[in-house]
Amino acid sequence: MADLNNIQYDENSIRSLDWKEHIRLRPGMYIGKLGDGASVDDGIYVLVKEIVDNSIDEHMMGNGKTIEIKISEHRVEVRDYGRGIPLGKVIDCVSKINTGGKYDSGAFQKSVGLNGVGTKAVNALSNYFKVQSYRDGKTKWAEFAQGELMQESSEETASGRNGTFIAFEPDNLIFKNFKYIPQYLDSMIWNYCYLNAGLTINFNGQKYFSQNGLLDLLRDKTDVDTIRYPIIHLKGDDIELAMTHSNQYGEEYYSFVNGQYTTQGGTHLAAFRESVVRVIREHFGKDYAPEDVRSSIVAAIAIRVQEPIFESQTKTKLGSNTISPDPTSQTVRTFINDFVKANLDNYLHMHPESRDAIKKRIEQSERERKELAGIKKLANERAKKANLHNKKLRDCRQHLTDAKNDDRFETTLFITEGDSASGSITKSRNVQTQAVFSLRGKPLNCFGLTKKVVYENEEFNLLQHALDIENGIENLRFNRIVIATDADVDGMHIRLLIMTFFLQFFPDLVRNGHLYILETPLFRVRNKKETIYCYSEEEKKAAVQKLGNKPEITRFKGLGEISPEEFGTFIGENMHLEPIILQKEMSIQKLLTYFMGKNSPDRQKFIIDNLKIEKNIEDLVAIS
């Protein structure tokens, strides 16, 4: 072992990194976690957002009503029709840290970002990056590779409308095996439109447009048959909100600051949740429990503040306590509370039908909570005892709630069925960030049941405690919940039953992108020199063709058949995860009724139409 006391420490030990070296060395500081695109918060989506945010800021300033976006698997192009970057600063704005127009609060009063880093991070983390500005009949462009200027034009005459064009291709050395998932992009672009009523975004040939802002957002996120009263939509200076109550469990929020979707909430969301309870209590003159007032609420809130302070570069949680840097300005809490108090109270006085519906929903939640109280106490005592010797949970050492831990976003809970499958994963997992919860068989079909079953069913109750989501997902212990079952009929059925549990009782886990399916190889193709794992019939054919001379082909029929040594390669850096994504127009109740309700001719026809019969391995002819 080296003698640490004798290591030389002098001027030569001190090194200064230039801007692009630092971004490439520590990308997580600028764009959060890297990932391959399977998670909605992976870095490749942050790259898109950083560029589009600049175009949105231009629109907010009254410059440009249309944004053109094209995204393929590995390339992004964004063209706005704002003022265009001043031609003499085109290169500086994308390659000099802390350079931008947003430092002048007169030009960008309430923009998304003020640190001058975002576009530079995209540039540094891209294999190819191009910026082109059109301004008053002239244009200038520059091209970069990994932040290095490769070539630039002089100012040229151009006929294009004023605005800025950015194209980039994320660096595949940093974002390994990445691909953009269309549903995540679709959701991102709709949010931009909801928050900027009247803005048109043309994305891959499709037009996105919202006339009514957050009202449209909630209309798209709720089912008219399940909400208890018409959506309340209130707007004021620098604040907009929409809310209703439904029949689902939990609370569902969509919160935004200066057009930024704050998935982790922050001071504005905390203030809104608090204000709704206070106003409802005062309006009805009753000391309702906060959880009864907010149970089944579906709401969206958007505010605009000067120079917002976010808790990270990815801007997913607001940390600002005041609505402007002026020390005499209102706090975020007071600003939101005053607006909700005046406007929501007035609304309820003017709409007695909605007022009565809210009262009934609160009283229903109160009854349900009291009915559950006894069984919750017994179930939680049982769970506490089980947690001391919980054979179902093989926990890991780090968790999502470890705020200072850089690896917390990698924390994963695998839900498996049977001893053999859970044994393979347990032996091959990363004990720092990967935990395993083992089912003893097929879980109960909980469709149509009340939350009482979560406490009566020991397995569900232990799973709820393993995740720490009894009172919502704020204390969720794992960033990814991965269903790991065999790729056969029984395994598919178990997947559906687990998904039903989460959708029925904890839908916000799914909406916030925490639920996944583990994909494991269907085939192993090998000869004496090389082994190739294949996730589809097409990959298997390609592997057979590559190895030639009749290689050995193994069909994996269950997770328990895969050795722990092999399994370790499937849940490591190149793990294949399929996210469970709820489409914008998808109603959870209708979805569950279709797949998990009483047998229906429609479902039977769907299964028959989509049934695939796989040939036996022995019948397949190797391609030489």
Buried (B, 14 or more C-beta within 10 A) or exposed (E): EEEEEEEEEEEEEEEEEEBBBBBBEEBBBBBBBBBBBBBBBBBBBBBBBBBBBBBBBBBBBEBBEBBBBBBEEBBBBBBBBBBBBEBEBBBEBBBEBEBBBBEEBEEBBBBBBBBBBBBBBBBBBBBBBBBBBBBEEBBBBBBBBBBEBEEEEEEEEBEBEBBBBBBBBBBEEBBEEBEBBEBBBBBBBBBBBBBBBEBBBBBEEEEBBBEBBBBBBBBBBBBEEBBBBEBBBBBBEBBBBBBBBBEBBBBBBBBBBBBBBBBBBBBBBBBBBBBBBBBBBEBBEEEBBBBBBBBBBBBBBBBBBBBBBBBBBBBBBBEBEBBBEEEEBBBBBBBBBBBBBEBBBEBBEEBEEBBEBBBEBBEBBBEBBEEBEEBBEEBBEBBEEBBEEBEBBBBBBBBBBEEEBEBBBBBBBBBBBBEBBBBBBBEBBBEEBBBBBBBEEEBBBBBBBBBBBBBBBBBBBBBBBBBBBBEBBEEBBBBBBBBBBBBEEBBEBBBBBBBBBBBBBBBBBBBBBBBBBBBBBBBBBBBEEEBBBBBEBEBBBBBBEEBEEEBEBBBBEBBBBBEEEBBBBBBEEEBBBEBBBBEEEEBBBEBBBEBBBEEEEEBEEEEEEEEEEEEEEEEBEBBE
